[in-house]
């Protein structure tokens, strides 16, 4: 039982690192998605660009939640 109590902080630390890594990856993914889809030469309609912005905002919201948990 004492071994389990000693391993708990290590497990918590590893899970925290995973949350931070996932948050950074989601921020990167949202930024790249937004950058590639909103370019003027892409020829997308305005509503498609708006949809992309909203999708990126949703991904960033999840990223913030992951970083707060980390």
PDB file of N, CA, C and O in Angstrom:
ATOM      1  N   UNK A   1       0.828  -1.197   0.000  1.00  0.00           N
ATOM      2  CA  UNK A   1       0.000   0.000   0.000  1.00  0.00           C
ATOM      3  C   UNK A   1       0.868   1.256   0.000  1.00  0.00           C
ATOM      4  O   UNK A   1       0.535   2.248  -0.649  1.00  0.00           O
ATOM      5  N   UNK A   2       1.987   1.208   0.733  1.00  0.00           N
ATOM      6  CA  UNK A   2       2.858   2.382   0.764  1.00  0.00           C
ATOM      7  C   UNK A   2       3.500   2.614  -0.606  1.00  0.00           C
ATOM      8  O   UNK A   2       3.766   3.754  -0.988  1.00  0.00           O
ATOM      9  N   UNK A   3       3.745   1.531  -1.336  1.00  0.00           N
ATOM     10  CA  UNK A   3       4.308   1.673  -2.677  1.00  0.00           C
ATOM     11  C   UNK A   3       3.321   2.409  -3.589  1.00  0.00           C
ATOM     12  O   UNK A   3       3.712   3.250  -4.399  1.00  0.00           O
ATOM     13  N   UNK A   4       2.064   2.082  -3.443  1.00  0.00           N
ATOM     14  CA  UNK A   4       1.035   2.740  -4.242  1.00  0.00           C
ATOM     15  C   UNK A   4       0.981   4.239  -3.936  1.00  0.00           C
ATOM     16  O   UNK A   4       0.816   5.055  -4.842  1.00  0.00           O
ATOM     17  N   UNK A   5       1.118   4.590  -2.676  1.00  0.00           N
ATOM     18  CA  UNK A   5       1.117   6.006  -2.285  1.00  0.00           C
ATOM     19  C   UNK A   5       2.340   6.729  -2.828  1.00  0.00           C
ATOM     20  O   UNK A   5       2.277   7.927  -3.105  1.00  0.00           O
ATOM     21  N   UNK A   6       3.450   6.018  -2.984  1.00  0.00           N
ATOM     22  CA  UNK A   6       4.650   6.649  -3.538  1.00  0.00           C
ATOM     23  C   UNK A   6       4.564   6.778  -5.056  1.00  0.00           C
ATOM     24  O   UNK A   6       5.155   7.696  -5.623  1.00  0.00           O
ATOM     25  N   UNK A   7       3.843   5.882  -5.726  1.00  0.00           N
ATOM     26  CA  UNK A   7       3.715   5.933  -7.175  1.00  0.00           C
ATOM     27  C   UNK A   7       2.644   6.917  -7.640  1.00  0.00           C
ATOM     28  O   UNK A   7       2.649   7.333  -8.799  1.00  0.00           O
ATOM     29  N   UNK A   8       1.738   7.285  -6.760  1.00  0.00           N
ATOM     30  CA  UNK A   8       0.647   8.176  -7.139  1.00  0.00           C
ATOM     31  C   UNK A   8       1.134   9.528  -7.664  1.00  0.00           C
ATOM     32  O   UNK A   8       0.629   9.970  -8.696  1.00  0.00           O
ATOM     33  N   UNK A   9       2.090  10.215  -7.014  1.00  0.00           N
ATOM     34  CA  UNK A   9       2.556  11.498  -7.574  1.00  0.00           C
ATOM     35  C   UNK A   9       3.206  11.350  -8.953  1.00  0.00           C
ATOM     36  O   UNK A   9       3.086  12.240  -9.795  1.00  0.00           O
ATOM     37  N   UNK A  10       3.893  10.229  -9.184  1.00  0.00           N
ATOM     38  CA  UNK A  10       4.493  10.009 -10.495  1.00  0.00           C
ATOM     39  C   UNK A  10       3.406   9.844 -11.560  1.00  0.00           C
ATOM     40  O   UNK A  10       3.518  10.410 -12.648  1.00  0.00           O
ATOM     41  N   UNK A  11       2.376   9.089 -11.264  1.00  0.00           N
ATOM     42  CA  UNK A  11       1.265   8.926 -12.191  1.00  0.00           C
ATOM     43  C   UNK A  11       0.563  10.241 -12.465  1.00  0.00           C
ATOM     44  O   UNK A  11       0.206  10.538 -13.605  1.00  0.00           O
ATOM     45  N   UNK A  12       0.366  11.027 -11.421  1.00  0.00           N
ATOM     46  CA  UNK A  12      -0.271  12.334 -11.576  1.00  0.00           C
ATOM     47  C   UNK A  12       0.579  13.244 -12.465  1.00  0.00           C
ATOM     48  O   UNK A  12       0.049  13.965 -13.310  1.00  0.00           O
ATOM     49  N   UNK A  13       1.894  13.204 -12.268  1.00  0.00           N
ATOM     50  CA  UNK A  13       2.802  14.013 -13.078  1.00  0.00           C
ATOM     51  C   UNK A  13       2.757  13.600 -14.543  1.00  0.00           C
ATOM     52  O   UNK A  13       2.732  14.460 -15.423  1.00  0.00           O
ATOM     53  N   UNK A  14       2.745  12.301 -14.820  1.00  0.00           N
ATOM     54  CA  UNK A  14       2.702  11.818 -16.198  1.00  0.00           C
ATOM     55  C   UNK A  14       1.391  12.186 -16.888  1.00  0.00           C
ATOM     56  O   UNK A  14       1.387  12.577 -18.055  1.00  0.00           O
ATOM     57  N   UNK A  15       0.296  12.061 -16.175  1.00  0.00           N
ATOM     58  CA  UNK A  15      -1.001  12.447 -16.740  1.00  0.00           C
ATOM     59  C   UNK A  15      -1.044  13.949 -17.007  1.00  0.00           C
ATOM     60  O   UNK A  15      -1.598  14.389 -18.014  1.00  0.00           O
ATOM     61  N   UNK A  16      -0.463  14.727 -16.112  1.00  0.00           N
ATOM     62  CA  UNK A  16      -0.410  16.171 -16.303  1.00  0.00           C
ATOM     63  C   UNK A  16       0.402  16.522 -17.548  1.00  0.00           C
ATOM     64  O   UNK A  16       0.016  17.406 -18.312  1.00  0.00           O
ATOM     65  N   UNK A  17       1.528  15.831 -17.754  1.00  0.00           N
ATOM     66  CA  UNK A  17       2.332  16.068 -18.954  1.00  0.00           C
ATOM     67  C   UNK A  17       1.558  15.709 -20.222  1.00  0.00           C
ATOM     68  O   UNK A  17       1.671  16.401 -21.234  1.00  0.00           O
ATOM     69  N   UNK A  18       0.782  14.644 -20.170  1.00  0.00           N
ATOM     70  CA  UNK A  18      -0.034  14.260 -21.325  1.00  0.00           C
ATOM     71  C   UNK A  18      -1.087  15.313 -21.649  1.00  0.00           C
ATOM     72  O   UNK A  18      -1.317  15.625 -22.817  1.00  0.00           O
ATOM     73  N   UNK A  19      -1.728  15.859 -20.619  1.00  0.00           N
ATOM     74  CA  UNK A  19      -2.714  16.920 -20.846  1.00  0.00           C
ATOM     75  C   UNK A  19      -2.058  18.152 -21.462  1.00  0.00           C
ATOM     76  O   UNK A  19      -2.622  18.765 -22.368  1.00  0.00           O
ATOM     77  N   UNK A  20      -0.882  18.516 -20.981  1.00  0.00           N
ATOM     78  CA  UNK A  20      -0.178  19.679 -21.526  1.00  0.00           C
ATOM     79  C   UNK A  20       0.216  19.419 -22.978  1.00  0.00           C
ATOM     80  O   UNK A  20       0.062  20.295 -23.830  1.00  0.00           O
ATOM     81  N   UNK A  21       0.718  18.232 -23.260  1.00  0.00           N
ATOM     82  CA  UNK A  21       1.082  17.891 -24.641  1.00  0.00           C
ATOM     83  C   UNK A  21      -0.117  17.906 -25.571  1.00  0.00           C
ATOM     84  O   UNK A  21      -0.028  18.396 -26.697  1.00  0.00           O
ATOM     85  N   UNK A  22      -1.238  17.374 -25.107  1.00  0.00           N
ATOM     86  CA  UNK A  22      -2.458  17.389 -25.921  1.00  0.00           C
ATOM     87  C   UNK A  22      -2.955  18.808 -26.151  1.00  0.00           C
ATOM     88  O   UNK A  22      -3.411  19.137 -27.247  1.00  0.00           O
ATOM     89  N   UNK A  23      -2.871  19.645 -25.131  1.00  0.00           N
ATOM     90  CA  UNK A  23      -3.299  21.037 -25.287  1.00  0.00           C
ATOM     91  C   UNK A  23      -2.464  21.782 -26.313  1.00  0.00           C
ATOM     92  O   UNK A  23      -2.998  22.520 -27.140  1.00  0.00           O
ATOM     93  N   UNK A  24      -1.148  21.588 -26.259  1.00  0.00           N
ATOM     94  CA  UNK A  24      -0.262  22.242 -27.233  1.00  0.00           C
ATOM     95  C   UNK A  24      -0.533  21.709 -28.644  1.00  0.00           C
ATOM     96  O   UNK A  24      -0.560  22.479 -29.604  1.00  0.00           O
ATOM     97  N   UNK A  25      -0.732  20.401 -28.766  1.00  0.00           N
ATOM     98  CA  UNK A  25      -1.023  19.815 -30.077  1.00  0.00           C
ATOM     99  C   UNK A  25      -2.342  20.351 -30.637  1.00  0.00           C
ATOM    100  O   UNK A  25      -2.435  20.630 -31.833  1.00  0.00           O
ATOM    101  N   UNK A  26      -3.353  20.496 -29.793  1.00  0.00           N
ATOM    102  CA  UNK A  26      -4.640  21.027 -30.258  1.00  0.00           C
ATOM    103  C   UNK A  26      -4.533  22.486 -30.681  1.00  0.00           C
ATOM    104  O   UNK A  26      -5.161  22.898 -31.656  1.00  0.00           O
ATOM    105  N   UNK A  27      -3.746  23.266 -29.957  1.00  0.00           N
ATOM    106  CA  UNK A  27      -3.546  24.670 -30.344  1.00  0.00           C
ATOM    107  C   UNK A  27      -2.857  24.743 -31.699  1.00  0.00           C
ATOM    108  O   UNK A  27      -3.240  25.542 -32.554  1.00  0.00           O
ATOM    109  N   UNK A  28      -1.841  23.910 -31.893  1.00  0.00           N
ATOM    110  CA  UNK A  28      -1.135  23.878 -33.173  1.00  0.00           C
ATOM    111  C   UNK A  28      -2.071  23.456 -34.297  1.00  0.00           C
ATOM    112  O   UNK A  28      -2.074  24.064 -35.368  1.00  0.00           O
ATOM    113  N   UNK A  29      -2.862  22.422 -34.058  1.00  0.00           N
ATOM    114  CA  UNK A  29      -3.798  21.945 -35.071  1.00  0.00           C
ATOM    115  C   UNK A  29      -4.819  23.025 -35.436  1.00  0.00           C
ATOM    116  O   UNK A  29      -5.116  23.225 -36.614  1.00  0.00           O
ATOM    117  N   UNK A  30      -5.349  23.711 -34.445  1.00  0.00           N
ATOM    118  CA  UNK A  30      -6.342  24.760 -34.711  1.00  0.00           C
ATOM    119  C   UNK A  30      -5.722  25.915 -35.487  1.00  0.00           C
ATOM    120  O   UNK A  30      -6.346  26.455 -36.400  1.00  0.00           O
ATOM    121  N   UNK A  31      -4.509  26.292 -35.133  1.00  0.00           N
ATOM    122  CA  UNK A  31      -3.852  27.397 -35.838  1.00  0.00           C
ATOM    123  C   UNK A  31      -3.562  27.028 -37.289  1.00  0.00           C
ATOM    124  O   UNK A  31      -3.774  27.843 -38.187  1.00  0.00           O
ATOM    125  N   UNK A  32      -3.079  25.812 -37.529  1.00  0.00           N
ATOM    126  CA  UNK A  32      -2.798  25.390 -38.896  1.00  0.00           C
ATOM    127  C   UNK A  32      -4.081  25.272 -39.727  1.00  0.00           C
ATOM    128  O   UNK A  32      -4.117  25.658 -40.896  1.00  0.00           O
ATOM    129  N   UNK A  33      -5.115  24.738 -39.109  1.00  0.00           N
ATOM    130  CA  UNK A  33      -6.399  24.616 -39.803  1.00  0.00           C
ATOM    131  C   UNK A  33      -6.919  26.000 -40.194  1.00  0.00           C
ATOM    132  O   UNK A  33      -7.369  26.206 -41.321  1.00  0.00           O
ATOM    133  N   UNK A  34      -6.855  26.926 -39.272  1.00  0.00           N
ATOM    134  CA  UNK A  34      -7.332  28.278 -39.546  1.00  0.00           C
ATOM    135  C   UNK A  34      -6.479  28.950 -40.626  1.00  0.00           C
ATOM    136  O   UNK A  34      -7.010  29.609 -41.520  1.00  0.00           O
ATOM    137  N   UNK A  35      -5.162  28.782 -40.539  1.00  0.00           N
ATOM    138  CA  UNK A  35      -4.266  29.432 -41.485  1.00  0.00           C
ATOM    139  C   UNK A  35      -4.482  28.918 -42.907  1.00  0.00           C
ATOM    140  O   UNK A  35      -4.504  29.706 -43.853  1.00  0.00           O
ATOM    141  N   UNK A  36      -4.641  27.613 -43.063  1.00  0.00           N
ATOM    142  CA  UNK A  36      -4.768  27.045 -44.401  1.00  0.00           C
ATOM    143  C   UNK A  36      -6.140  27.281 -45.020  1.00  0.00           C
ATOM    144  O   UNK A  36      -6.247  27.355 -46.244  1.00  0.00           O
ATOM    145  N   UNK A  37      -7.174  27.398 -44.227  1.00  0.00           N
ATOM    146  CA  UNK A  37      -8.518  27.506 -44.779  1.00  0.00           C
ATOM    147  C   UNK A  37      -8.996  28.936 -44.979  1.00  0.00           C
ATOM    148  O   UNK A  37      -9.969  29.149 -45.703  1.00  0.00           O
ATOM    149  N   UNK A  38      -8.356  29.915 -44.371  1.00  0.00           N
ATOM    150  CA  UNK A  38      -8.853  31.287 -44.451  1.00  0.00           C
ATOM    151  C   UNK A  38      -8.033  32.120 -45.445  1.00  0.00           C
ATOM    152  O   UNK A  38      -8.278  33.317 -45.595  1.00  0.00           O
ATOM    153  N   UNK A  39      -7.091  31.513 -46.105  1.00  0.00           N
ATOM    154  CA  UNK A  39      -6.277  32.240 -47.084  1.00  0.00           C
ATOM    155  C   UNK A  39      -7.162  32.785 -48.208  1.00  0.00           C
ATOM    156  O   UNK A  39      -8.089  32.104 -48.648  1.00  0.00           O
ATOM    157  N   UNK A  40      -6.887  33.999 -48.673  1.00  0.00           N
ATOM    158  CA  UNK A  40      -7.732  34.604 -49.710  1.00  0.00           C
ATOM    159  C   UNK A  40      -7.690  33.851 -51.044  1.00  0.00           C
ATOM    160  O   UNK A  40      -8.673  33.861 -51.785  1.00  0.00           O
ATOM    161  N   UNK A  41      -6.586  33.210 -51.350  1.00  0.00           N
ATOM    162  CA  UNK A  41      -6.474  32.513 -52.635  1.00  0.00           C
ATOM    163  C   UNK A  41      -7.104  31.123 -52.618  1.00  0.00           C
ATOM    164  O   UNK A  41      -7.064  30.408 -53.619  1.00  0.00           O
ATOM    165  N   UNK A  42      -7.683  30.744 -51.489  1.00  0.00           N
ATOM    166  CA  UNK A  42      -8.324  29.431 -51.385  1.00  0.00           C
ATOM    167  C   UNK A  42      -9.636  29.377 -52.154  1.00  0.00           C
ATOM    168  O   UNK A  42     -10.054  28.302 -52.582  1.00  0.00           O
ATOM    169  N   UNK A  43     -10.283  30.503 -52.333  1.00  0.00           N
ATOM    170  CA  UNK A  43     -11.517  30.550 -53.099  1.00  0.00           C
ATOM    171  C   UNK A  43     -12.723  29.979 -52.363  1.00  0.00           C
ATOM    172  O   UNK A  43     -13.667  29.510 -52.998  1.00  0.00           O
ATOM    173  N   UNK A  44     -12.703  30.012 -51.053  1.00  0.00           N
ATOM    174  CA  UNK A  44     -13.837  29.510 -50.277  1.00  0.00           C
ATOM    175  C   UNK A  44     -14.902  30.591 -50.134  1.00  0.00           C
ATOM    176  O   UNK A  44     -14.604  31.785 -50.132  1.00  0.00           O
ATOM    177  N   UNK A  45     -16.126  30.151 -50.016  1.00  0.00           N
ATOM    178  CA  UNK A  45     -17.222  31.090 -49.766  1.00  0.00           C
ATOM    179  C   UNK A  45     -17.121  31.610 -48.339  1.00  0.00           C
ATOM    180  O   UNK A  45     -16.461  31.014 -47.487  1.00  0.00           O
ATOM    181  N   UNK A  46     -17.787  32.725 -48.098  1.00  0.00           N
ATOM    182  CA  UNK A  46     -17.708  33.362 -46.788  1.00  0.00           C
ATOM    183  C   UNK A  46     -18.239  32.452 -45.684  1.00  0.00           C
ATOM    184  O   UNK A  46     -17.660  32.405 -44.599  1.00  0.00           O
ATOM    185  N   UNK A  47     -19.327  31.727 -45.940  1.00  0.00           N
ATOM    186  CA  UNK A  47     -19.883  30.867 -44.897  1.00  0.00           C
ATOM    187  C   UNK A  47     -18.951  29.687 -44.592  1.00  0.00           C
ATOM    188  O   UNK A  47     -18.927  29.207 -43.459  1.00  0.00           O
ATOM    189  N   UNK A  48     -18.188  29.214 -45.579  1.00  0.00           N
ATOM    190  CA  UNK A  48     -17.214  28.153 -45.319  1.00  0.00           C
ATOM    191  C   UNK A  48     -16.060  28.670 -44.469  1.00  0.00           C
ATOM    192  O   UNK A  48     -15.555  27.962 -43.597  1.00  0.00           O
ATOM    193  N   UNK A  49     -15.649  29.900 -44.728  1.00  0.00           N
ATOM    194  CA  UNK A  49     -14.591  30.505 -43.900  1.00  0.00           C
ATOM    195  C   UNK A  49     -15.072  30.705 -42.470  1.00  0.00           C
ATOM    196  O   UNK A  49     -14.330  30.456 -41.520  1.00  0.00           O
ATOM    197  N   UNK A  50     -16.301  31.151 -42.319  1.00  0.00           N
ATOM    198  CA  UNK A  50     -16.865  31.326 -40.981  1.00  0.00           C
ATOM    199  C   UNK A  50     -16.950  29.992 -40.260  1.00  0.00           C
ATOM    200  O   UNK A  50     -16.654  29.909 -39.069  1.00  0.00           O
ATOM    201  N   UNK A  51     -17.352  28.952 -40.971  1.00  0.00           N
ATOM    202  CA  UNK A  51     -17.419  27.619 -40.381  1.00  0.00           C
ATOM    203  C   UNK A  51     -16.036  27.167 -39.915  1.00  0.00           C
ATOM    204  O   UNK A  51     -15.915  26.547 -38.858  1.00  0.00           O
ATOM    205  N   UNK A  52     -15.005  27.466 -40.679  1.00  0.00           N
ATOM    206  CA  UNK A  52     -13.634  27.121 -40.299  1.00  0.00           C
ATOM    207  C   UNK A  52     -13.207  27.869 -39.047  1.00  0.00           C
ATOM    208  O   UNK A  52     -12.575  27.294 -38.161  1.00  0.00           O
ATOM    209  N   UNK A  53     -13.547  29.139 -38.972  1.00  0.00           N
ATOM    210  CA  UNK A  53     -13.203  29.923 -37.781  1.00  0.00           C
ATOM    211  C   UNK A  53     -13.895  29.344 -36.550  1.00  0.00           C
ATOM    212  O   UNK A  53     -13.282  29.228 -35.488  1.00  0.00           O
ATOM    213  N   UNK A  54     -15.160  28.985 -36.687  1.00  0.00           N
ATOM    214  CA  UNK A  54     -15.893  28.405 -35.556  1.00  0.00           C
ATOM    215  C   UNK A  54     -15.332  27.043 -35.165  1.00  0.00           C
ATOM    216  O   UNK A  54     -15.262  26.723 -33.978  1.00  0.00           O
ATOM    217  N   UNK A  55     -14.934  26.243 -36.139  1.00  0.00           N
ATOM    218  CA  UNK A  55     -14.296  24.958 -35.838  1.00  0.00           C
ATOM    219  C   UNK A  55     -12.990  25.159 -35.073  1.00  0.00           C
ATOM    220  O   UNK A  55     -12.707  24.449 -34.108  1.00  0.00           O
ATOM    221  N   UNK A  56     -12.211  26.120 -35.510  1.00  0.00           N
ATOM    222  CA  UNK A  56     -10.942  26.400 -34.826  1.00  0.00           C
ATOM    223  C   UNK A  56     -11.185  26.898 -33.410  1.00  0.00           C
ATOM    224  O   UNK A  56     -10.446  26.547 -32.490  1.00  0.00           O
ATOM    225  N   UNK A  57     -12.206  27.708 -33.233  1.00  0.00           N
ATOM    226  CA  UNK A  57     -12.546  28.174 -31.881  1.00  0.00           C
ATOM    227  C   UNK A  57     -12.958  27.020 -30.977  1.00  0.00           C
ATOM    228  O   UNK A  57     -12.608  27.000 -29.797  1.00  0.00           O
ATOM    229  N   UNK A  58     -13.691  26.071 -31.516  1.00  0.00           N
ATOM    230  CA  UNK A  58     -14.092  24.909 -30.729  1.00  0.00           C
ATOM    231  C   UNK A  58     -12.885  24.085 -30.311  1.00  0.00           C
ATOM    232  O   UNK A  58     -12.806  23.630 -29.170  1.00  0.00           O
ATOM    233  N   UNK A  59     -11.945  23.891 -31.230  1.00  0.00           N
ATOM    234  CA  UNK A  59     -10.731  23.133 -30.902  1.00  0.00           C
ATOM    235  C   UNK A  59      -9.905  23.887 -29.861  1.00  0.00           C
ATOM    236  O   UNK A  59      -9.341  23.272 -28.956  1.00  0.00           O
ATOM    237  N   UNK A  60      -9.830  25.201 -29.980  1.00  0.00           N
ATOM    238  CA  UNK A  60      -9.088  25.996 -28.993  1.00  0.00           C
ATOM    239  C   UNK A  60      -9.749  25.935 -27.615  1.00  0.00           C
ATOM    240  O   UNK A  60      -9.054  25.960 -26.599  1.00  0.00           O
ATOM    241  N   UNK A  61     -11.063  25.859 -27.569  1.00  0.00           N
ATOM    242  CA  UNK A  61     -11.755  25.723 -26.286  1.00  0.00           C
ATOM    243  C   UNK A  61     -11.387  24.423 -25.600  1.00  0.00           C
ATOM    244  O   UNK A  61     -11.157  24.397 -24.391  1.00  0.00           O
ATOM    245  N   UNK A  62     -11.331  23.343 -26.368  1.00  0.00           N
ATOM    246  CA  UNK A  62     -10.941  22.050 -25.802  1.00  0.00           C
ATOM    247  C   UNK A  62      -9.470  22.108 -25.371  1.00  0.00           C
ATOM    248  O   UNK A  62      -9.104  21.524 -24.351  1.00  0.00           O
ATOM    249  N   UNK A  63      -8.628  22.806 -26.139  1.00  0.00           N
ATOM    250  CA  UNK A  63      -7.219  22.927 -25.778  1.00  0.00           C
ATOM    251  C   UNK A  63      -7.045  23.669 -24.454  1.00  0.00           C
ATOM    252  O   UNK A  63      -6.225  23.274 -23.625  1.00  0.00           O
ATOM    253  N   UNK A  64      -7.799  24.724 -24.256  1.00  0.00           N
ATOM    254  CA  UNK A  64      -7.735  25.464 -22.993  1.00  0.00           C
ATOM    255  C   UNK A  64      -8.156  24.589 -21.827  1.00  0.00           C
ATOM    256  O   UNK A  64      -7.542  24.638 -20.762  1.00  0.00           O
ATOM    257  N   UNK A  65      -9.195  23.792 -22.015  1.00  0.00           N
ATOM    258  CA  UNK A  65      -9.627  22.882 -20.963  1.00  0.00           C
ATOM    259  C   UNK A  65      -8.535  21.851 -20.658  1.00  0.00           C
ATOM    260  O   UNK A  65      -8.301  21.533 -19.492  1.00  0.00           O
ATOM    261  N   UNK A  66      -7.871  21.330 -21.682  1.00  0.00           N
ATOM    262  CA  UNK A  66      -6.790  20.366 -21.467  1.00  0.00           C
ATOM    263  C   UNK A  66      -5.625  21.010 -20.727  1.00  0.00           C
ATOM    264  O   UNK A  66      -5.020  20.384 -19.857  1.00  0.00           O
ATOM    265  N   UNK A  67      -5.309  22.251 -21.067  1.00  0.00           N
ATOM    266  CA  UNK A  67      -4.212  22.924 -20.377  1.00  0.00           C
ATOM    267  C   UNK A  67      -4.572  23.236 -18.927  1.00  0.00           C
ATOM    268  O   UNK A  67      -3.704  23.196 -18.055  1.00  0.00           O
ATOM    269  N   UNK A  68      -5.826  23.543 -18.663  1.00  0.00           N
ATOM    270  CA  UNK A  68      -6.235  23.786 -17.274  1.00  0.00           C
ATOM    271  C   UNK A  68      -6.162  22.514 -16.441  1.00  0.00           C
ATOM    272  O   UNK A  68      -5.847  22.568 -15.252  1.00  0.00           O
ATOM    273  N   UNK A  69      -6.451  21.375 -17.054  1.00  0.00           N
ATOM    274  CA  UNK A  69      -6.363  20.117 -16.323  1.00  0.00           C
ATOM    275  C   UNK A  69      -4.903  19.717 -16.090  1.00  0.00           C
ATOM    276  O   UNK A  69      -4.586  19.020 -15.126  1.00  0.00           O
ATOM    277  N   UNK A  70      -4.023  20.167 -16.982  1.00  0.00           N
ATOM    278  CA  UNK A  70      -2.600  19.843 -16.857  1.00  0.00           C
ATOM    279  C   UNK A  70      -1.967  20.705 -15.814  1.00  0.00           C
ATOM    280  O   UNK A  70      -0.769  20.586 -15.558  1.00  0.00           O
TER     281      UNK A  70
END
